[in-house]
Amino acid sequence: MGFSDRYESVLAEVAACCRLAGRDPREVRVVAVSKTVGLPEVGRAVRAGALDFGENRPDMLMEKARAFPEARWHFIGNVQSRRIPDIVAHACLVHSLCRERHLPKVDAAARKLGKVQDVLLEVNVSGEESKSGFEPAEVADVLARCSELSFVRVRGLMTMAAQGDLAAARECFEGLAGLRDDLRRRMGADRAAAFDELSMGMSEDWREAVGAGATIVRIGRALFDEQFGATRA
Ligand SMILES: *Cc1c(COP(=O)(O)O)cnc(C)c1O
């Protein structure tokens, strides 16, 4: 199987999971996480029809976004202050904002480029010490302060579940969906309409995420690694 077959099969399965959950398949965007592959593989993926790609290193984001400007590039990695201008110059959506001091810097970088940067706030739903992300209880305050930034638009929330326990992953994803719903109820209708994204679910747990309401799944190995299906029992 090549990328194209794996991509088609993931799309078909996403659609099936949506129907099971009573959701419209058009609500879920598949981001192909290309962080482990080079430009030729990305080229094959673009030709197979993939539109959205995720990268976790600014240098790779820049290189691949320049090579394939027809695709949409998502930044899903650790954000460092000094790389914010590069990230903002190339990302359609930054999934992984988890430090409040970075938000004014994203705002300034976007202002310079004459764009409004769409971002997600990463939330540490499971509360594990080792995980990055805002505490669920602090997100409302962060959002209130973001509303003062004219060049940053917070489109929703992102999380990562602990790997290896699908029931715990499902609980984590339901927690993020519940938090988004709570926050939306406290917003005006205008603001709530644009605060609709839930980026959650990776190769091993995206089915649980779609069931819990994900609007974006970030899939790497299941699309790019030929061995992935074989090693998954
Ligand atoms: C690598 C990565 C993914 C994709 O992981 P797979 O398990 O390969 O699907 C998704 N999200 C983030 C933040 C990642 O770093």
The ligand as an SDF file (V2000), in Angstrom:
LIG
                    3D

 15 15  0  0  0  0  0  0  0  0999 V2000
    3.7880   13.3890   15.8330 C   0  0  0  0  0  0  0  0  0  0  0  0
    2.5490   14.0610   16.2580 C   0  0  0  0  0  0  0  0  0  0  0  0
    1.3040   13.6050   15.8080 C   0  0  0  0  0  0  0  0  0  0  0  0
    1.1310   12.3750   14.9260 C   0  0  0  0  0  0  0  0  0  0  0  0
    1.4100   11.2270   15.6630 O   0  0  0  0  0  0  0  0  0  0  0  0
    1.1640    9.7520   15.0430 P   0  0  0  0  0  0  0  0  0  0  0  0
    1.0540    8.9150   16.2600 O   0  0  0  0  0  0  0  0  0  0  0  0
    2.3430    9.4700   14.2020 O   0  0  0  0  0  0  0  0  0  0  0  0
   -0.1000    9.8250   14.2840 O   0  0  0  0  0  0  0  0  0  0  0  0
    0.1750   14.3040   16.2010 C   0  0  0  0  0  0  0  0  0  0  0  0
    0.2670   15.3880   16.9980 N   0  0  0  0  0  0  0  0  0  0  0  0
    1.4550   15.8460   17.4580 C   0  0  0  0  0  0  0  0  0  0  0  0
    1.4700   17.0540   18.3310 C   0  0  0  0  0  0  0  0  0  0  0  0
    2.6200   15.1960   17.1170 C   0  0  0  0  0  0  0  0  0  0  0  0
    3.7990   15.6590   17.5670 O   0  0  0  0  0  0  0  0  0  0  0  0
  1  2  1  0
  2  3  1  0
  2 14  2  0
  3  4  1  0
  3 10  2  0
  4  5  1  0
  5  6  1  0
  6  7  2  0
  6  8  1  0
  6  9  1  0
 10 11  1  0
 11 12  2  0
 12 13  1  0
 12 14  1  0
 14 15  1  0
M  END
$$$$
